[in-house]
């Protein structure tokens, strides 16, 4: 979306930043950014406990994300076409009509902020919460969390004054994409999922 002053921001970025501003006032965005940086550092430290992360490992992660982004685009797009018919442009909503650099910024931001909100927070909380509350296994709780998280992820794109007009094909497309990302997060973790999402959105928006 395009916020005040013409700055392109991802919707999840706006939601999370505004939430911290509401709770903490003017210092909220700084606190939120500090938490994001702290979370990233924690992931790095956690991964380094098993030894230093090599350039080869990072290259392999990037390569895997590229392949998954292309695969997700083909599979999700084909499934949507078979379910609801031909896809129209997914970049027709307001705030997605900027130049290539603006769309690239939006795509990369989605990979981080949307995955933090919908996978790290919502899917993880739902999966662990259902498992603890009802005593069900990891697999059924993960499936439930993935489905609910995917529906919330899709619906999020149509909420608020800068949301897109609701269309069946784009809602189904994003729901299927949300299912794919949730499954990927539960099986491969945050890093691969965030990169895959970012590269996937680059392909869709550009």
Secondary structure, 3 states (H helix, E strand, C coil): CECHHHCECCHHHHHHHHHHHHHHHHHHHHHHHHHHHHHHHHHHHHHHCCCCCCHHHHHHHHHHHHHHHHHHHHHHHHHHHHHHCCCCCCCCCCCCCCCHHHHHHHHHHHHHHHHHHHHHHHHHHHHHHHHHHHCCCHHHHHHHHHHHHHHHHHHHCCCCCCCCCCCHHHHHHHHHHHHHHHHHHHHHCHHHHHHHHHHHHHHHHC
